[in-house]
Amino acid sequence: MDNNMKADICVKTLSNEMKMYPQLQGTIIHSNHGDQYTSAKYRAAIAKNGIVQSENNAGGR
C-alpha cells in the first residue's frame, strides 16, 4: 500500500508476486491504460518475467 499509484509500487508488487508465485512466469496480466501500467519501467518488469500485458480499450470498454 502507498498513497499513490506510481510505476514503482506496481513494479515492487510484481516482484513480490513473482517471488511468491514463480509459476506466474509466462502468464497474461490485464491492466488499464494508466500511466503506471504503460510506463517503460513497468513494461520492462513484465517482459523480464515473460509476462504478456493485456490492456482494455480506450474508454474502459
C-alpha positions in Angstrom: 0.0 0.0 0.0 1.0 3.5 -0.7 -0.5 6.9 -1.1 0.0 6.9 -4.9 -0.2 4.6 -7.9 3.2 5.2 -9.5 5.1 2.6 -11.6 7.5 1.9 -8.7 4.8 0.4 -6.5 3.5 -1.7 -9.4 7.0 -3.0 -10.2 7.5 -3.8 -6.5 4.2 -5.6 -6.3 5.0 -7.6 -9.4 8.4 -8.5 -8.0 6.9 -9.7 -4.7 4.3 -11.8 -6.5 7.0 -13.4 -8.7 8.9 -14.4 -5.6 5.9 -15.9 -4.0 4.5 -17.5 -7.2 7.2 -18.2 -9.7 4.7 -20.2 -11.8 3.2 -16.8 -12.9 6.1 -16.5 -15.4 4.6 -16.5 -18.9 1.1 -15.6 -17.9 -1.1 -12.7 -19.2 -1.7 -9.7 -16.9 -4.6 -7.4 -17.6 -4.5 -3.7 -16.8 -6.0 -0.4 -17.9 -4.0 2.4 -19.7 -2.9 4.1 -16.5 0.5 5.8 -16.6 1.9 3.3 -14.2 1.0 0.4 -16.4 2.2 1.9 -19.6 5.5 3.2 -18.2 8.7 1.8 -19.6 9.7 0.7 -16.1 6.6 -1.5 -15.6 6.7 -2.9 -19.2 10.4 -3.8 -18.7 9.5 -5.6 -15.4 6.7 -7.7 -17.0 8.9 -8.5 -20.0 11.7 -9.6 -17.7 9.3 -12.2 -16.3 7.9 -13.3 -19.6 4.5 -11.8 -18.9 2.3 -10.6 -21.7 0.3 -7.4 -21.0 -3.3 -7.2 -22.0 -5.0 -3.7 -21.8 -8.6 -2.7 -22.1 -9.6 -0.5 -25.0 -9.6 3.3 -24.6 -12.5 4.4 -22.5 -12.6 1.3 -20.4 -14.9 -0.6 -22.6 
